[in-house]
Amino acid sequence: MYRKKILCEPLRRTFARFAVKISAFLFLIFTNSLSAQLPNTDIWLYDINYKFDSIFLSNGQNITNRIGYDNQPVFSADGKELLFTSIKEDNQADIYKYSMDTKQTVQITSTTTSEYSPQIMPDGKNISVVMVEKDSTQRLWKFPIAGGAPSLVLEKTDSIAYYSWYLKNELLFSTIDVPSRLNFVSIKKQTPDKVDVNVGRCLKLHNNVFYYPKKYSDNSFRIYGFNVEDWKVKEIGMVIENEDFDFLDDDIIYGKENELFKLNSFDKKVVKIANLSVDGLGAISRIAVSADGTKLAIVAEKK
């Protein structure tokens, strides 16, 4: 029995590595095959205004306004810049930056690989991305904001789908597996620990708790919270109709079709904020709120 285990273990590890590569390869093929059929999404930027208990949007503008795929917006910590992913005629996904002051967009990455899910790292000196490498490996890389060559953040961790930073050297990430796995990892240790399974793409850190959606049979998404301090996962009791969301104070906002809704944290009631069809928005897929709660980025198909 002991000899049989010794002989089979290397083969088991080989098959495990092969399965991960196949999953990543199929994901890349699927992504590339759909690149020409991706929805025509743009990014709209709004000011958020408050009056008593009501929220109003103003100064809406389409900051991409082209035929093609623009997505995955994220604000800088000071709210003066917006990073996003754009796929243009070459079918390459690159990272771009929009400035609130100059109203100009500049390209951040220009590589032979594809970069997704940009975030400014907690050190304030680098932009992290999920890079789809030439062999289909999906790992977390970083690009210096001041310029320079990119470098790996998690060398041994593959198949990353989405992620969110916790502290300077820790992050939560989901995988491209089916069902997807949610893991927490320290950059220093490089060894992920499993948190949950079957999670959606949205990972939001709010008041030191990670929030994420899980899809149910009725096509609704229930919000769960993961507390890193006590390593507990619990359902929050909030149900939304889109897996992508963000926070305004302690309330959750999300889009459905071309309307924006707010889910109140205290009574769990849903309130419609706005119908954005008048601004030319079609189906809303993603949203992002600036840290100070004054700016809102919305990804939507053109009406």
Helices and strands as residue ranges (DSSP letters): H 2-34, G 35-37, E 41-51, E 54-62, E 69-75, E 81-87, E 93-99, E 105-107, E 114-120, E 126-132, E 138-144, E 151-152, E 160-167, E 170-175, E 181-186, E 193-197, E 204-206, E 209-215, E 221-227, E 232-240, E 246-248, E 251-256, E 259-263, E 270-275, G 276-279, E 281-289, E 295-302
